Amino acid sequence: MISYINTSEVDRIATEMSKRIDTLDNYFNSLFKRLEKVPDVTKEWVGNSSKSYFSAIARDKKEYLNLVSDLKIISKELKKEASSTEALITKINQ
């Protein structure tokens, strides 16, 4: 059983987590945009093996985006739980 929760700290952590998730999301988007250009635009690596490899990476992109989405859900849930707990504590102490 939980006997103590610092709701302000949980909220702070959830807010910081959300900022870092946004940074991670931006990084993944930037990375995948750059990788998409390799076979045909920037041509650092060309040919069928290049197209095959970067097609596989494009399919993997969904997994990275799912990770970001799941982390956003966790962050929002932490904020919601901190708020609900704070409201309950306030109600009990009245």
C-alpha positions as CSV (number, residue, x, y, z in Angstrom):
1,M,0.0,0.0,0.0
2,I,1.2,3.5,-0.8
3,S,1.5,5.6,2.3
4,Y,3.0,8.7,0.7
5,I,3.0,10.4,-2.8
6,N,4.5,13.7,-3.7
7,T,2.0,14.6,-6.4
8,S,4.0,17.8,-7.4
9,E,7.0,15.6,-8.0
10,V,5.0,13.1,-10.1
11,D,3.6,15.9,-12.1
12,R,7.1,17.4,-12.6
13,I,8.4,14.1,-13.7
14,A,5.5,13.6,-16.2
15,T,6.1,17.0,-17.6
16,E,9.8,16.4,-18.1
17,M,9.1,13.0,-19.5
18,S,6.7,14.6,-22.0
19,K,9.4,17.1,-23.1
20,R,11.9,14.3,-23.6
21,I,9.4,12.2,-25.6
22,D,8.8,15.2,-27.9
23,T,12.6,15.5,-28.4
24,L,12.7,11.8,-29.1
25,D,9.8,12.0,-31.6
26,N,11.5,14.9,-33.4
27,Y,14.8,12.9,-33.5
28,F,13.1,9.8,-35.0
29,N,11.2,11.9,-37.6
30,S,14.4,13.6,-38.6
31,L,16.3,10.4,-38.8
32,F,13.7,8.6,-40.9
33,K,13.4,11.6,-43.3
34,R,17.2,11.6,-43.7
35,L,17.3,7.8,-44.3
36,E,14.4,7.9,-46.8
37,K,16.6,10.2,-49.0
38,V,19.7,7.9,-49.1
39,P,19.0,5.7,-52.1
40,D,17.6,8.3,-54.5
41,V,18.4,11.8,-53.3
42,T,21.6,12.0,-51.3
43,K,22.9,8.7,-52.9
44,E,25.4,7.9,-50.2
45,W,24.5,4.3,-51.0
46,V,22.8,3.3,-54.2
47,G,21.5,0.2,-56.0
48,N,19.1,-2.6,-55.2
49,S,20.7,-3.5,-51.8
50,S,20.4,0.1,-50.8
51,K,16.7,0.3,-51.7
52,S,16.0,-3.0,-50.0
53,Y,17.8,-1.9,-46.8
54,F,16.1,1.4,-46.6
55,S,12.7,-0.1,-47.4
56,A,13.2,-2.4,-44.4
57,I,14.0,0.7,-42.3
58,A,10.9,2.4,-43.4
59,R,8.8,-0.6,-42.3
60,D,10.6,-0.4,-38.9
61,K,9.6,3.2,-38.5
62,K,6.1,2.1,-37.3
63,E,7.7,0.4,-34.3
64,Y,9.6,3.6,-33.3
65,L,6.5,5.7,-33.7
66,N,4.6,3.1,-31.5
67,L,7.2,3.5,-28.8
68,V,6.8,7.3,-28.8
69,S,3.0,6.9,-28.7
70,D,3.2,4.5,-25.8
71,L,5.5,6.8,-23.9
72,K,3.2,9.7,-24.4
73,I,0.3,7.6,-23.0
74,I,2.4,6.8,-19.9
75,S,3.3,10.4,-19.4
76,K,-0.4,11.6,-19.7
77,E,-1.5,8.8,-17.3
78,L,1.1,9.9,-14.8
79,K,-0.2,13.5,-14.9
80,K,-3.8,12.3,-14.6
81,E,-3.0,10.1,-11.6
82,A,-1.1,12.9,-9.9
83,S,-4.0,15.2,-10.4
84,S,-6.6,12.6,-9.3
85,T,-4.5,11.8,-6.2
86,E,-4.1,15.5,-5.3
87,A,-7.9,16.0,-5.7
88,L,-8.6,13.0,-3.5
89,I,-6.1,14.1,-0.8
90,T,-7.7,17.6,-0.8
91,K,-11.2,16.2,-0.5
92,I,-10.1,13.9,2.4
93,N,-8.5,16.7,4.3
94,Q,-11.5,19.0,4.1
